[in-house]
């Protein structure tokens, strides 16, 4: 059965293009379309959709106002934003994700780009990933499986016996990540006994806005990583969009952030695998790897390589709370996971593993 998608955009031309893209895939159909948030609100009150493709800037009721109204009235829907890549738009897009949107697709600047392969593929890839996770979770519920219990899949003496005092948290996430991070980072303790390095797949400009917003909400310090930053306990360093984040161990014994401008890896920049591989040369005694919601398998290869030379403990988000059960599933399928937990328990599980000062 095809998934029913609601398209919301004030541009008739953009609505047509988006509907055509959706209808070109045998798994989806653009069931309805609306010209603004007010029409969309009325439609959502009457009908349930598998996903909503939502524009930000619209008359009468814009995308942000619609999300706020949906939140107030308890209307649940899987919302995918279509947003332009501008500095000002970054704050608005991140606000949308805080309000419940799962992620965003870059809005084309003109009709030529709108009809191009890049926008076509990005939109369908996102819809496919989100709906696939919904199907997976429904199948699990039918089998009465509450979670994928992998706690005993890979617990070796090497991992249990690490009592060193140099610890690091290395987190990776993608689709659905900004919203997930807002439910994890603000719950971390300011006295946690480790720094955190973090890769979230986002474009340049968006990571700075996300870091600033998380810093306002959190007890830990959150910042976009800068070249040469010395990693300090109780601080979260977010890889900048458009740069790879590596951790280098310098002659003085400090661990520093190094940003490189190498080409994307698997179309990703930053790439979590690059971050994890760089930690092989660190002097950390224990590295807690955390993998949250996201498309693809970024992080798996890097963690597997890191596991060969370091004491690692891997925490993966469970399927039920993932927007897209891709990255956590990949690391679980590789047999590398020590704990699978729901999103609301990720922060507590991190602190349990690194302790406090």
C-alpha positions as CSV (number, residue, x, y, z in Angstrom):
1,X,0.0,0.0,0.0
2,X,1.3,3.4,-0.9
3,X,2.2,5.9,1.8
4,X,0.0,9.0,1.9
5,X,1.9,12.3,1.8
6,X,0.6,15.8,2.5
7,X,2.4,18.6,0.6
8,X,2.3,22.1,2.1
9,X,3.7,25.0,0.1
10,X,2.4,28.4,-1.0
11,X,4.0,28.2,-4.4
12,X,1.8,26.4,-6.9
13,X,4.8,25.5,-9.0
14,X,6.7,24.1,-6.1
15,X,3.7,22.1,-5.0
16,X,3.4,20.6,-8.5
17,X,7.1,19.7,-8.6
18,X,7.1,18.1,-5.1
19,X,3.9,16.2,-5.9
20,X,5.3,14.9,-9.2
21,X,8.4,13.7,-7.4
22,X,6.4,11.9,-4.7
23,X,4.1,10.3,-7.3
24,X,7.0,9.2,-9.4
25,X,7.8,6.6,-6.7
26,X,5.7,3.5,-6.5
27,X,5.7,3.6,-2.7
28,X,4.3,7.1,-2.3
29,X,1.4,9.2,-3.3
30,X,0.8,12.9,-2.8
31,X,-2.7,12.5,-1.4
32,X,-3.4,16.1,-0.7
33,X,-1.8,19.5,-0.9
34,X,-2.3,22.8,0.9
35,X,-1.3,26.4,0.2
36,X,-0.5,27.4,3.7
37,X,-0.3,26.2,7.3
38,X,-3.9,27.1,8.1
39,X,-5.2,24.8,5.3
40,X,-2.7,22.1,6.4
41,X,-3.9,22.4,10.1
42,X,-7.5,21.8,9.0
43,X,-6.4,18.8,6.9
44,X,-4.4,17.3,9.7
45,X,-7.4,17.6,12.1
46,X,-9.5,15.5,9.7
47,X,-7.0,13.0,8.3
48,X,-3.8,11.1,9.2
49,X,-0.9,11.1,6.8
50,X,2.3,9.0,6.7
51,X,4.4,12.1,6.2
52,X,4.0,15.9,5.7
53,X,6.4,17.8,3.4
54,X,6.2,21.4,4.8
55,X,7.5,24.7,3.6
56,X,8.7,27.3,6.1
57,X,7.6,30.7,4.7
58,X,3.9,30.9,3.9
59,X,1.1,33.5,4.3
60,X,-1.6,33.3,7.0
61,X,0.1,30.5,9.0
62,X,3.8,29.6,8.3
63,X,5.5,26.3,8.9
64,X,6.7,27.3,12.4
65,X,3.3,28.5,13.5
66,X,1.8,25.2,12.2
67,X,4.2,23.1,14.2
68,X,3.5,25.1,17.3
69,X,-0.3,24.7,16.8
70,X,0.1,21.0,16.2
71,X,2.2,20.7,19.4
72,X,-0.4,22.6,21.4
73,X,-3.3,20.5,20.1
74,X,-1.4,17.2,20.4
75,X,-1.5,16.5,16.6
76,X,1.2,14.0,15.8
77,X,2.7,13.8,12.3
78,X,6.0,13.0,10.7
79,X,7.0,16.4,9.3
80,X,9.8,16.9,6.8
81,X,10.8,20.6,6.2
82,X,11.8,22.1,2.9
83,X,14.3,24.8,3.8
84,X,16.7,27.1,2.1
85,X,20.4,27.0,3.1
86,X,20.9,30.5,4.5
87,X,22.3,31.6,7.9
88,X,19.0,33.1,8.9
89,X,17.0,30.1,7.8
90,X,19.3,27.8,9.8
91,X,17.8,29.2,13.1
92,X,14.2,28.8,11.8
93,X,14.9,25.3,10.5
94,X,16.4,24.2,13.8
95,X,13.4,25.7,15.7
96,X,11.2,23.6,13.4
97,X,13.0,20.5,14.4
98,X,12.8,21.4,18.1
99,X,9.0,21.7,17.6
100,X,8.8,18.2,16.1
101,X,9.9,18.2,12.5
102,X,12.1,15.2,11.8
103,X,14.6,16.8,9.4
104,X,14.9,19.0,6.3
105,X,15.6,18.8,2.7
106,X,17.3,21.8,1.0
107,X,14.9,23.9,-1.0
108,X,15.9,24.6,-4.6
109,X,16.7,28.2,-5.5
110,X,15.0,28.0,-8.8
111,X,12.8,25.8,-11.0
112,X,15.7,24.2,-12.8
113,X,17.1,23.0,-9.5
114,X,13.6,22.0,-8.3
115,X,13.4,19.7,-11.4
116,X,16.9,18.5,-10.9
117,X,18.1,15.0,-9.8
118,X,19.6,16.2,-6.6
119,X,16.3,17.5,-5.1
120,X,14.4,14.6,-6.5
121,X,16.7,12.0,-4.9
122,X,17.1,13.8,-1.6
123,X,13.3,14.1,-1.1
124,X,12.6,10.5,-1.9
125,X,15.6,9.2,0.1
126,X,14.4,11.0,3.2
127,X,10.8,9.9,2.8
128,X,11.9,6.3,2.1
129,X,14.1,6.3,5.2
130,X,11.5,7.7,7.5
131,X,8.7,5.4,6.3
132,X,11.0,2.4,6.4
133,X,11.7,2.9,10.1
134,X,7.9,3.3,10.7
135,X,7.3,0.0,9.0
136,X,10.1,-1.7,10.9
137,X,8.8,-0.5,14.3
138,X,5.3,-1.7,13.4
139,X,6.6,-5.1,12.5
140,X,8.5,-5.3,15.8
141,X,5.3,-4.3,17.7
142,X,3.4,-7.0,16.0
143,X,6.0,-9.5,17.2
144,X,5.6,-8.0,20.7
145,X,9.3,-7.1,20.8
146,X,9.7,-4.0,22.9
147,X,13.4,-3.5,22.0
148,X,16.3,-5.2,20.3
149,X,18.2,-6.5,23.3
150,X,21.9,-6.8,22.3
151,X,23.4,-6.2,25.7
152,X,25.2,-9.6,25.6
153,X,26.2,-9.5,22.0
154,X,29.7,-8.1,22.5
155,X,30.9,-7.7,26.0
156,X,34.6,-8.8,26.3
157,X,36.9,-8.6,29.3
158,X,38.8,-5.9,27.4
159,X,35.8,-3.6,27.6
160,X,34.8,-4.4,31.2
161,X,38.3,-4.1,32.7
162,X,39.1,-0.5,31.6
163,X,39.5,1.5,34.8
164,X,41.6,4.3,33.3
165,X,40.8,7.9,34.0
166,X,41.0,9.3,30.5
167,X,37.6,8.9,28.9
168,X,35.9,10.4,25.9
169,X,32.3,10.3,24.5
170,X,32.1,10.2,20.7
171,X,28.6,10.6,19.3
172,X,27.3,10.3,15.8
173,X,23.8,11.0,14.3
174,X,22.1,12.1,11.2
175,X,18.4,12.2,10.1
176,X,16.4,13.1,13.2
177,X,19.6,14.0,15.0
178,X,19.0,17.6,15.9
179,X,15.7,16.8,17.6
180,X,17.3,13.8,19.3
181,X,20.2,15.9,20.6
182,X,17.8,18.3,22.2
183,X,16.6,15.3,24.3
184,X,20.1,14.1,25.2
185,X,22.6,17.0,25.5
186,X,20.5,19.2,28.0
187,X,20.3,16.1,30.3
188,X,24.0,15.6,30.6
189,X,25.7,16.6,33.9
190,X,28.1,19.5,33.8
191,X,30.5,17.5,36.0
192,X,30.6,14.5,33.6
193,X,34.1,13.0,33.7
194,X,34.8,13.3,29.9
195,X,34.6,15.6,26.9
196,X,32.2,14.8,24.1
197,X,32.9,15.0,20.4
198,X,29.9,14.9,18.1
199,X,29.2,14.5,14.4
200,X,25.8,15.5,13.1
201,X,25.3,15.5,9.4
202,X,24.4,19.1,8.6
203,X,25.5,21.8,6.2
204,X,27.8,24.7,7.0
205,X,26.1,27.3,9.2
206,X,23.5,25.0,10.7
207,X,25.9,23.3,13.1
208,X,26.9,26.7,14.7
209,X,23.2,27.6,15.2
210,X,22.6,24.2,16.7
211,X,25.5,24.4,19.1
212,X,24.5,27.8,20.3
213,X,21.0,26.7,20.9
214,X,22.0,23.6,22.8
215,X,24.5,25.6,24.8
216,X,21.6,27.8,26.0
217,X,19.6,24.8,27.1
218,X,22.3,22.7,28.7
219,X,24.3,22.4,31.8
220,X,27.3,21.3,29.9
221,X,29.1,23.7,27.6
222,X,28.3,23.2,23.9
223,X,30.3,24.7,21.1
224,X,31.0,24.2,17.4
225,X,34.5,22.8,17.3
226,X,37.3,25.1,16.2
227,X,40.8,24.3,15.0
228,X,43.1,23.6,18.0
229,X,40.4,23.4,20.7
230,X,41.8,21.5,23.7
231,X,39.2,18.9,24.7
232,X,37.9,19.5,28.2
233,X,35.7,17.5,30.5
234,X,32.1,18.7,30.5
235,X,32.3,20.3,27.1
236,X,30.6,19.1,23.9
237,X,32.4,19.8,20.6
238,X,30.2,19.7,17.5
239,X,31.9,19.1,14.1
240,X,31.3,22.1,11.8
241,X,29.2,21.5,8.7
242,X,31.6,21.2,5.7
243,X,34.6,20.1,7.8
244,X,35.8,16.7,9.0
245,X,36.6,16.6,12.8
246,X,39.6,14.6,13.9
247,X,41.1,14.4,17.4
248,X,44.9,14.7,17.6
249,X,47.1,13.9,20.5
250,X,49.9,16.5,20.7
251,X,53.4,16.5,22.2
252,X,52.2,18.1,25.4
253,X,49.8,15.3,26.0
254,X,46.6,17.3,25.2
255,X,43.9,16.1,22.8
256,X,42.9,18.8,20.3
257,X,40.3,19.2,17.6
258,X,41.7,19.3,14.1
259,X,39.4,20.3,11.2
260,X,40.3,19.0,7.8
261,X,39.0,20.0,4.4
262,X,39.4,16.6,2.7
263,X,36.7,15.6,0.2
264,X,33.4,14.1,1.5
265,X,33.5,10.5,2.5
266,X,30.5,8.7,1.1
267,X,29.0,12.2,0.3
268,X,29.3,13.1,4.0
269,X,31.3,16.0,5.4
270,X,31.6,15.8,8.4
271,X,31.9,12.1,8.5
272,X,31.7,10.1,11.7
273,X,34.0,7.4,10.4
274,X,36.8,10.0,10.1
275,X,36.3,11.1,13.7
276,X,36.3,7.5,15.1
277,X,39.3,6.5,13.1
278,X,41.3,9.5,14.4
279,X,40.8,8.3,17.9
280,X,42.9,5.2,17.3
281,X,45.9,7.4,17.9
282,X,44.6,9.0,21.1
283,X,45.6,8.2,24.6
284,X,42.1,7.7,26.0
285,X,41.7,4.7,28.2
286,X,38.0,4.3,27.4
287,X,35.9,5.7,24.6
288,X,32.1,5.6,24.9
289,X,30.7,5.5,21.3
290,X,27.0,6.7,20.9
291,X,25.1,6.1,17.7
292,X,21.7,7.9,17.4
293,X,19.1,8.1,14.7
294,X,20.3,8.5,11.1
295,X,20.3,7.2,7.5
296,X,23.0,4.9,6.3
297,X,25.9,3.3,8.1
298,X,28.3,6.2,9.0
299,X,30.1,5.3,12.2
300,X,30.1,1.6,11.9
301,X,33.4,1.2,10.0
302,X,35.1,3.7,12.2
303,X,34.0,2.1,15.5
304,X,35.0,-1.3,14.3
305,X,38.5,0.0,13.5
306,X,38.6,1.8,16.9
307,X,37.6,-1.4,18.7
308,X,40.7,-3.1,17.5
309,X,43.0,-0.7,19.4
310,X,41.0,0.9,22.2
311,X,38.6,-0.1,25.0
312,X,35.2,1.0,23.6
313,X,31.7,0.8,24.9
314,X,29.0,1.2,22.3
315,X,25.5,2.7,23.0
316,X,22.9,2.6,20.3
317,X,19.5,4.2,20.2
318,X,16.6,1.7,19.9
319,X,14.4,1.5,16.8
320,X,11.2,2.6,18.4
321,X,12.6,6.1,19.3
322,X,14.6,6.6,16.0
323,X,13.3,8.8,13.3
324,X,15.4,6.7,10.9
325,X,16.7,3.3,12.2
326,X,19.8,3.2,9.9
327,X,23.0,4.1,11.7
328,X,22.0,2.3,14.9
329,X,20.9,-0.7,13.0
330,X,24.1,-0.9,11.1
331,X,26.3,-0.9,14.2
332,X,23.9,-3.4,15.8
333,X,24.0,-5.7,12.8
334,X,27.8,-5.6,13.0
335,X,27.6,-7.1,16.5
336,X,29.3,-4.1,18.0
337,X,26.7,-2.8,20.4
338,X,26.9,-3.1,24.2
339,X,23.7,-1.4,25.1
340,X,20.5,-0.5,23.2
341,X,18.4,2.1,24.9
342,X,15.5,4.4,24.1
343,X,16.3,8.1,23.5
344,X,15.1,9.3,26.8
345,X,17.7,7.1,28.6
346,X,20.7,7.9,26.4
347,X,22.0,10.7,28.7
348,X,21.8,8.6,31.8
349,X,23.5,5.7,30.1
350,X,26.3,8.0,29.0
351,X,26.9,9.3,32.5
352,X,26.7,5.8,33.9
353,X,29.6,4.8,31.7
354,X,31.9,7.8,32.1
355,X,31.0,8.9,35.7
356,X,31.3,12.3,37.2
357,X,34.2,14.3,38.5
